[in-house]
């Protein structure tokens, strides 16, 4: 069964690189490997490229660029070597000297970028975490404005490799070749619009260099999904697959809880009930007769439901009025496992409390309210934001968005490697809530249910998007859940 991909932050990468340098006995040897790997990637992706511009910064990322340029020169390509600043490290100086000895002419006229057929971005790599300024910003703008393919070595310049944020101008790479190990910040948030296609060159760094270094996160893609979804026994019955109670749908918002209920059924819950306004019962039965709706117009009629069902999906269409607050209060006092979304999150933000057996599923705006900060602060460091919410509420968190982040107290965060912009539409969160609740009801613990639910939801969204991202609806995703959940099922329960 495919394992998740470990992702590292900059501090860990520097430690791994230092250990690798000791093992190799020479920092320059590692630089030569990186530059040669980038050259091979260029040849593999653009074998017809003849006019190549290599933009080199002052650090070791620039050194990687000089090595690539030397290989390109030796192959007979027309190469323009552009130097933002003179090399500062001994290895980068040596790489530059060897490039010049191979016939390279170092210049700093960025107008040459527009005359090239391919640009290699070797300006900063992991070494930049603030907005580029001055000449650096001008060079990045020139790279982007050249309107030719761009290969970024390790990290597109201007992207924060730790946080996934883009604090200023940044290169929009066609491809990014990561060196040594994959980076957490390149798989979530704004970075996803800049990295292009990702590939990895390990540079044959020995496993011993990773030693006891813990990854910053783990990346789960579609191949990891089957590990969470064991094949069902032939003699199973509905009671084996869990009971879900979807709670929400105040006046005017009945569609939200209906989407949640349908998603829970399609994700495999054995029994789904819906607690909603009496006015929504008939429409819900007409649309989804498999769900069992109960009209709730006061909290007293709600109490008996709370004793029957195993997992509550709380929040879709709940509202923040008296009705919603009453159901919210009763649900959180039940002691049952909950998946919490939408207005239930907003009510939680108003009265924070620890919630050890809950999965919280905020989008960035809701996350900002939970932490009392701005949306921009959440997006500036999505991994850290998810961790802080998990710690504050002692709960599992799914921070939704591009590269959704799953966090839990004392656990390595997880990043979802699926999903697409077509899923940015109202109602998608209601579907996710139902999916996570269904998997929780089927026996996964909160952290795994959140991970598998977010992954199943995202992969189903990608299948639906094969017909086009624009106009994708939550119902399109629901319609694909069953197929995705049953594809490649494991014959055994996850370890």
KAZIDA-V674959 format. One line per field, one symbol per residue. ss: DSSP state (@ for helix, = for strand, . for the rest). phi: phi as a letter, one per 30 degrees, with the letter a starting at -180 (. if undefined). A space follows every 10 residues. Layout:
ss: ???
phi: ???
This chain:
ss: ....====.@ @@@@@@@@@@ @@@@..@@@@ @@@@@@@@@@ @@@@@..... ======...@ @@@@@@@@@@ @@@@...=== ===......@ @@@@@@@@@@ @....==..@ @@@@@..=== ==..@@@... ...@@@@@@@ @@@@@...== ===....... .......... ....=====. ..=@@@..@@ @@@...==== =.....@@@. ......==== .@@@@@@@.= .......@@@ @.=====... ...@@@@@@@ @@@@@@.... ======.@@@ @@@@@@@... .====..... ..@@@@.... ====...... .@@@@@@@@@ @@....==== ..@@@@@@@@ .......=== ...@@@@@@@ @...@@@@@@ .@@@@@@@@@ @@@..====. ....===... ..====.... @@@....@@@ @@@@@@@@@@ @....@@@@@ @@@@@@@@@@ @@@@@@@... ...@@@@@@@ @@@@@@...= .....
phi: .ecdddcbcd dddddddddd ddddiadddd dddddddddd ddddcbdcdc cbccccddcd ddeedddeed dddddjddbc cccdbdeccd dddddddddd ddjdcdbbcd ddddcccacc cbdbiddbbb ddbhdedddd ddddddhbeb ccdibddjcd ddcicbdada dcddbbcdci adcddcbaid eddcdidcbb cdihddeddd hcddddabcc cedddedcbd ddddcdbedd cicbccblid eibddddddd dddddddjdd abcbcbdedc dddddddbdd dcdbdbcadd dddddddccd bccckdidib dddddddddd ddddiddbcc bhdddddddd beadbdcccc bddedddddd cibceddddd adddddddde ddchbdbcdd kdieccbaei bdebcdcaja ddddaejddd deeddddddd ddjddedddd dddddeeddd ddddddckdd idcedddedc eddddcdidd dbddd
